[in-house]
Amino acid sequence: MPYAEVKDTQLITYPYGFAQLQAQNPYTNYGSNQDVAYWFPQTTTAIENGYTLAEVVNAPQPAYDQAHQNCTLNADPTLVGEIWTLEWTITDFTPEEQAAYDANLAQQNKTKAQQILTNTDWTSIADVADPLKSNPYLMNQAEFTAYRSTIRNIAVNPTWDAVFPTAPTEQWSS
């Protein structure tokens, strides 16, 4: 459990753990008990300054637009009601962040399109749709040709907002 050293409604130190306790009280023998919550109220710093140790909780992450915003957990807790809470800050992407995000999506779409083309290469083999050479044969090769043309356009000219068509269903002769 993370802790904060506080005085009334003022944050003094965050995070506060056993290392800070030892640094503030270097001559104290803690034995094997490293429970900060146990030792802190007994320290000179706490007693003389009126400091207390407060548990810090993380607020639930809010919903945000991941395509246009960053959501960052704040570095310091704030007092929400009576609970010291680490809250979130939502900020809009900078133009550079948006460009990088869009470029990443475009690259992902290119990779996906290339994989689809690889997976459907077999449909463009001439004899797969030739009833004189294959039995059974693919009866809807033209649908696959049109589909692959659209996919190839995405692979060659990828965009962040590419729309992938639905793949045709193989129709085989009986």
Buried (B, 14 or more C-beta within 10 A) or exposed (E): EBBBBBEEEEBEBBBBBBEBBBEBBEEEEBEEEEEBEEBBEEBEBBEEEEBBBBEBBEBEEEEBEEEEEBBEEEEEBBBEEEEBBBBBEEEEBEEEBBEEBBEEBBEEBBEBBBEBBEEBEEBEEEEBBEEEEBEEBBBBBEBBBEBBEBBBEBBEEBEBEBEEEEBBEBEEEE
